[in-house]
Amino acid sequence: PVPAAAAAGEESPVEGGPPDHSYSLSSGTTSEELLRKLNEQRDIIALLEVKMKEMKGNIRRLRLAEAQLREEIREKDRLLHAASAGTRKRHGL
């Protein structure tokens, strides 16, 4: 049988040496091990998708809060500007 790494088009690590990276498969990887690794990766992907959705929701909420704060700042700036303009008029400036 062809080693799983070779069948997947990956280069096999040097015989007896450590794998190239944590996802490398040894030349003796069984179909059960491949299936287990595939399922683990699917679980990880599913968790990442959930986290991405949560992060998108957080970003949306932060953008809304930012827009509200910017509007409050604009309103306070407008009030301050109006108040300072009124003060200058009263003092003849």
N, C-alpha and C positions, 0 to 999 in steps of 0.2 A: 504494500500500500504506500501511496505517496504521503509524505508528512503533511500535516494540516497547513503549516506555514508556507510550504512550497506550493501547495494546492491553491492557497489564497494569493499567490503571486508575491509573497514576501521572501526576502532573503533569510535563510536560516543562519542562526548564530554559529560561530565556530564550534565544532563538535566538542561537547564537554564544557564549553565556556558559558558564561552567564548570558542570559537573553540581552538583546540590544536595549530594550526598555521594558517597563512594567507590563506592557500589553503584548510583548513578544511571546510566542508559543514555542515550547520545546519540540524537537522533531518527533517525539513520541506522544504527542497530545491525542487523546482519544476523542471520539465523537461526543461522549458524555461530558468531557471537560469543555469541549468547544461549546456545547449547548449551554452548560452552566455559565461559562464566561459571557456568552451572547445574552443570556437572560439577565446577568448582573449588569451588563452594559445597557440593556433596555430599561432596567429599573433605574439606573443612574440618569439616563436621558429623561425618563418620565419625571423624576424628582426635579431635574433642572428645568423642565418645562413649567412645572408648578411654581418653582421659585421665580422664573422669569415673569410669569403672569402676576405674581405677588409684587414683584419689583415694578412692573408697568403700572399697576394700581397705585403703588406708593408714589411713583413719579407723577402720575396724574394728579393725585391729591396735593403733592408739594407744589406743582405748577399752579393749581387753583389757589392755594394759600399764598403763594408768591404774588399772584395777580391781585388778590384782596389786599395784601400788605402794600403793594405799590399804589393801589387806589387810595388807601388810607393816607399814605405819605403825600400823594398829590393833593388830596383834600386839605391836609394840615398845612402844606406849603402855600396853598391858595389862601387859606385863612390867615396865615402869618403875613403873607404879602399884602393882603387887604388891610390887616391891622397896622402894619408898618406904614402903608400909604396913608392911612387915616391919621396916624400920629404925625407924619411929616406935614400934612395939610394944616393940622391944628397949630403946629409950631411955626408955620409960615415958611417951611423949607421947600 
